[in-house]
């Protein structure tokens, strides 16, 4: 059987879906790398909401997806941008997500880290930004999860110099109960973060970022870098204090960054490991044996899909992530909080299906094909 898929030029191309998935078994956590998947949330499709309404979440399906990731040995990075923080999920929704996921992690023995931001305020003074961070940090620590100090739109708007970042982050790190992960999210993911760390010059911003870490190395477990620049990430991780880890957030170059070189490697905290979870887990277990070539052979072919999902405007990658979760059977609908399912075109989604199917990511290829056909029918491509 073949399927006609729309292309970006307004035509149709014939694709023959695969009939068998990859056999990807569950397994224990990894030995050589710490790996988090930034997980998406599943919307409640029956809720009568609008894009401006508070998010309506299907909690059962959302937590079931996290159990799926934990079963393959992955950690869950919760309430990050993949979960639509600031793009459909407000702080009240994120707080509930953190509480529920942290409790589920404790129940099943899964590793979890949760995002700490300032999205309960739109803007404010530096003191108000600190207070917003503190409120979220307290909730995450009370839940028993590791904290990820995320980049803040409100701080980017309020800060007038690198010293403002040093003051705010220093204040937070001094009161953290346990070491945290610092998250540097580039403006390709969120344009409101342009000039973070006090400068649009990335070299100057890097110096400020490193100054924050150097002043509090005992409070920083690691850094997550999402700049989509492999060379800059490598240079940065080589300057980190001993014991501070680099978690790649580079969804374009992750195989080479995780594999590393003679001077070190990156761990991972990646949105692309939401759809790639089981395959990524198999690859990391191969790397655990010392087989770097085998690791690359498994993970390198996934980069084309990742680059496709994260193409500009990069912040809409979440649409492709949720679309693939629907095709894979992890949820029974293609709806997103904030109505974000409309953020990518049909040709974009069709190509995502083709690439993911070619990789064997769908546990039931026939289900994925049927759901793709349903979407094509809804768009009027097929009668």
C-alpha positions in Angstrom: 0.0 0.0 0.0 1.1 3.5 -0.8 0.0 6.9 0.5 -0.1 10.2 -1.4 1.6 13.0 0.7 1.5 16.7 -0.1 4.8 18.4 -0.6 5.9 22.0 -0.1 5.4 22.8 -3.8 1.7 22.1 -3.8 1.9 18.7 -5.4 1.6 15.1 -4.1 4.3 12.4 -3.8 3.9 8.7 -3.4 5.2 7.2 -0.2 5.2 3.5 0.8 4.9 3.2 4.6 7.0 0.6 6.4 5.2 -2.4 7.8 7.3 -3.2 10.8 8.6 -0.9 13.6 11.9 -1.1 15.3 12.0 -3.4 18.3 12.8 -1.0 21.1 12.6 -2.6 24.5 12.4 -0.8 27.9 15.4 -0.7 30.1 17.3 0.6 33.0 18.9 4.1 33.3 22.2 4.7 31.6 25.8 4.4 32.8 27.8 6.9 30.7 25.4 9.8 30.2 22.6 11.6 32.1 19.8 12.0 29.6 16.5 13.9 30.0 13.6 14.1 27.6 11.8 17.4 27.7 8.2 16.1 27.6 5.1 17.6 26.0 1.7 17.9 27.7 -1.5 16.3 26.3 -4.4 18.6 25.9 -8.0 17.7 26.9 -9.8 17.7 23.6 -13.2 17.8 25.2 -12.6 21.1 27.1 -14.4 24.1 25.8 -11.5 26.5 25.6 -10.0 29.2 23.4 -6.3 29.9 22.7 -6.4 32.6 25.4 -8.0 30.3 28.0 -6.0 28.5 30.7 -4.7 25.2 29.5 -7.0 22.2 29.8 -4.7 19.1 30.3 -5.5 15.4 30.0 -3.7 14.4 33.1 -4.0 10.7 32.6 -2.5 10.8 29.1 0.2 13.3 30.1 1.4 11.1 33.0 1.2 8.0 30.9 3.6 9.5 28.4 6.1 10.3 31.2 5.8 6.6 32.4 6.7 5.6 28.8 9.8 7.7 28.9 10.9 6.5 32.3 10.3 2.9 31.3 13.1 3.3 28.7 15.5 4.8 31.3 15.2 8.4 30.3 14.8 11.2 32.8 11.9 13.6 32.3 12.6 17.3 32.1 9.2 18.7 33.2 7.4 22.0 32.6 10.1 23.1 30.1 9.4 24.9 26.8 8.4 21.5 25.2 5.5 21.5 27.6 4.5 24.9 26.1 5.5 27.1 29.0 4.6 30.6 27.9 2.9 29.2 24.7 -0.4 27.8 26.1 0.6 26.6 29.6 0.5 29.3 32.2 2.1 29.1 35.7 -1.0 27.7 37.3 -1.0 24.8 34.8 2.7 24.4 35.1 2.6 24.2 38.9 -0.1 21.5 38.7 2.0 19.6 36.1 5.1 19.8 38.4 3.2 18.5 41.4 1.6 15.6 39.5 4.7 14.6 37.6 7.0 14.8 40.6 4.6 12.5 42.6 4.4 10.1 39.6 8.2 10.1 39.4 8.5 9.2 43.1 5.9 6.4 42.7 7.7 4.7 39.8 11.3 5.6 40.6 11.8 7.9 37.6 14.3 10.8 37.4 12.7 14.2 37.1 13.9 17.8 36.8 11.4 20.7 36.6 11.5 24.2 35.1 11.7 27.2 37.3 10.8 30.5 35.6 8.9 33.7 36.1 5.9 33.2 33.9 3.4 34.2 36.7 4.4 37.8 35.8 4.7 39.4 32.4 7.1 42.1 33.5 8.3 43.7 36.6 11.3 45.1 38.6 14.3 43.0 39.4 12.9 42.5 42.9 9.6 41.2 41.4 11.5 38.9 39.0 13.5 37.5 42.0 10.3 36.9 43.9 8.6 35.1 41.0 11.7 32.8 40.6 11.6 32.2 44.4 8.0 31.1 44.3 8.6 28.6 41.6 11.8 27.3 43.1 10.1 26.7 46.4 7.4 24.6 44.7 9.8 22.5 42.7 12.0 21.8 45.7 9.0 21.0 47.8 7.9 18.5 45.1 11.2 16.7 45.5 12.3 17.4 41.9 15.6 18.9 40.7 15.3 22.5 39.6 16.1 23.8 36.2 16.5 27.6 36.4 15.1 28.7 33.0 15.7 31.9 31.1 13.2 34.5 32.0 11.4 36.9 29.6 10.7 39.2 32.5 14.4 39.3 33.5 15.4 39.9 29.9 13.1 42.9 29.9 14.0 44.3 33.3 17.8 43.8 33.3 19.9 46.7 32.2 23.4 45.2 32.5 25.2 41.9 33.0 25.5 42.8 36.7 21.7 42.5 37.0 21.9 38.9 35.8 24.7 38.2 38.2 22.7 39.7 41.1 19.5 37.8 40.4 21.1 34.4 39.7 23.5 34.8 42.6 20.6 35.5 44.9 18.7 32.4 43.7 21.7 30.0 43.8 22.6 31.0 47.3 19.2 29.8 48.5 18.9 26.6 46.4 18.7 23.5 48.6 20.3 21.3 46.0 22.4 21.8 42.8 20.4 23.1 39.9 20.6 23.1 36.1 21.0 26.5 34.5 19.2 26.9 31.2 20.4 29.2 28.4 17.7 29.2 25.8 18.5 31.1 22.6 16.2 33.6 20.8 15.6 31.1 18.0 13.4 29.3 20.6 12.0 32.5 22.2 12.6 35.9 20.5 11.9 37.6 23.9 15.2 36.2 25.2 17.4 38.2 22.8 20.3 39.7 24.6 20.1 37.3 27.6 23.0 37.6 30.1 23.2 41.3 29.3 24.5 41.2 25.7 23.6 40.2 22.2 27.3 39.5 21.7 27.4 35.8 22.5 31.0 35.9 23.6 30.2 38.6 26.2 27.1 36.7 27.2 29.1 33.5 27.6 31.5 35.3 29.9 28.7 36.5 32.2 27.1 33.0 32.2 30.4 31.5 33.2 30.9 34.2 35.9 27.5 33.1 37.5 28.7 29.5 37.5 32.2 30.2 38.8 30.8 32.1 41.8 28.6 29.2 42.8 30.0 25.9 41.4 28.7 23.9 44.4 25.1 25.0 43.5 25.3 24.2 39.8 24.8 20.6 38.7 25.1 21.6 35.1 24.0 23.8 32.3 21.6 23.3 29.5 22.6 25.1 26.3 20.1 25.6 23.5 21.8 27.8 21.0 22.0 25.4 18.0 25.7 26.1 17.7 27.8 23.0 18.3 31.1 24.8 18.2 30.0 27.3 20.8 28.7 24.6 23.1 31.9 22.6 22.9 34.0 25.8 23.7 31.7 26.5 26.6 31.7 23.1 28.1 35.5 23.1 28.0 35.5 26.2 30.2 33.1 24.8 32.9 34.5 24.3 36.4 35.3 20.7 37.3 32.1 18.7 38.2 29.7 21.0 36.4 28.0 19.1 33.5 26.9 20.3 30.1 23.5 19.1 29.0 23.1 19.7 25.3 19.9 21.3 24.2 21.1 21.4 20.6 18.5 19.6 18.5 20.6 20.0 15.4 23.9 18.5 16.5 23.1 16.2 19.5 24.8 13.0 18.3 28.2 14.5 18.0 27.9 16.5 21.2 26.7 13.5 23.3 29.4 11.3 21.7 32.0 13.9 22.6 35.7 14.1 21.9 39.0 13.5 23.7 38.4 16.5 25.9 34.9 15.7 27.0 31.2 15.2 26.1 27.7 16.6 26.7 24.9 15.0 28.6 21.5 15.7 27.2 18.3 17.5 27.9 16.4 17.5 24.6 13.0 18.2 23.2 13.7 15.8 20.3 14.1 13.0 22.8 10.3 13.2 23.3 9.5 11.5 19.9 12.9 9.7 19.8 12.8 8.4 23.4 13.1 4.6 22.8 15.5 4.9 19.9 17.6 7.4 21.8 17.7 5.1 24.8 19.0 2.2 22.7 21.7 4.5 21.2 22.9 5.6 24.7 23.0 2.0 25.9 25.3 1.2 22.9 27.4 4.2 23.9 27.6 2.8 27.5 29.5 -0.1 26.1 32.1 2.2 24.6 30.8 1.7 21.0 30.8 5.3 19.8 30.4 4.3 16.2 27.4 2.2 17.0 25.9 5.0 18.9 26.3 7.4 15.9 25.0 4.8 13.5 21.7 4.7 15.4 21.4 8.4 16.2 22.8 10.2 13.2 19.9 9.2 10.9 17.5 10.9 13.3 19.0 14.3 12.7 17.1 15.0 9.5 13.8 14.5 11.4 15.0 16.7 14.2 16.1 19.5 11.9 12.8 19.3 10.2 10.8 19.6 13.4 12.9 22.4 14.7 13.1 24.4 11.5 12.3 28.2 11.7 10.2 29.4 13.4 11.9 27.0 15.8 9.5 27.7 18.7 6.8 25.8 16.8 8.6 22.5 17.0 6.2 21.4 19.7 3.5 21.0 17.0 5.5 18.3 15.3 6.3 16.6 18.6 2.7 16.3 19.6 1.7 15.2 16.0 4.2 12.3 16.2 2.9 11.4 19.7 -0.6 11.1 18.1 0.6 9.0 15.2 2.6 6.8 17.6 -0.6 6.1 19.7 0.5 7.9 22.8 -2.6 10.0 22.7 -5.9 9.6 20.8 -6.1 13.1 19.2 -4.1 15.8 17.6 -5.1 18.8 19.7 -2.8 21.1 21.7 -3.2 23.6 24.5 -3.5 27.0 23.0 -4.6 25.6 19.7 -1.0 25.2 18.6 -1.8 22.3 16.4 -2.4 24.9 13.7 1.2 26.2 13.9 2.6 23.9 11.2 1.5 23.3 7.6 0.1 20.1 6.3 3.2 19.6 4.0 5.4 20.0 7.1 3.4 17.4 9.1 3.4 15.0 6.1 7.2 15.2 5.9 7.5 14.6 9.6 5.4 11.5 9.3 7.5 10.2 6.4 10.8 10.8 8.2 9.5 9.3 11.5 8.0 6.2 9.7 11.3 5.7 7.9 13.1 5.6 11.2 10.7 3.0 12.6 9.5 5.2 15.4 5.9 4.2 15.3 5.1 1.1 17.5 2.1 0.4 15.2 2.9 1.6 11.6 -0.6 0.8 10.4 -2.1 3.0 13.1 0.2 5.8 12.2 -0.7 5.4 8.5 -4.4 5.4 9.2 -4.1 8.5 11.3 -2.1 10.2 8.6 -4.8 9.3 6.1 -7.4 10.8 8.4 -5.6 14.1 8.6 -5.2 14.2 4.8 -9.0 13.6 4.5 -9.7 16.4 6.9 -7.6 18.7 4.8 -9.4 17.7 1.6 -6.4 15.9 0.1 -8.2 12.6 -0.2 -11.9 12.1 -0.9 
